[in-house]
Amino acid sequence: MALYEHIFLARQDLSQAQVDALAATATEIVEQNEGKVTKTETWGLKSLAYKIDRNRKAHFVLLNIEAPGSVVEELERQTRINEDVIRYMTIRVDEHEDGPSVMMRKNERDRKRRSDRGDD
């Protein structure tokens, strides 16, 4: 089966529970169509480079998917219909990254730097 990374941006006014529900819905769509979500990461609320549909920020979510192309088509179709998702992107990859993604490692590194500065 093919490997994909699916990232979507949810509206800034959603709660974290609603964003988690969107990720669960995406996972459900993949699993109903005989695919598998191997990892789900919520990167949190981040600022956007420019406004998208009057949103200056968005909740970022990453899903690592192992499924045939037809499953990705259905996932993208459902995502396109959802009004809470302002952008999405699916990329086929050769292999999934082990451990946390680059964005999660960046968050940990930033937290460590902030705590180091506080100790001065």
Protein Blocks (a to p, Z undefined) as FASTA:
>chain_A
ZZddddddddfkbcfklmmmmmmmmmmmmmmnopacfbdcdebjcddfbdcehiabdcdd
dddddddfklmmmmmmmmmmpmkbmbdcddddfbdcehjdfklmmmmmmmmmmmmmmmZZ
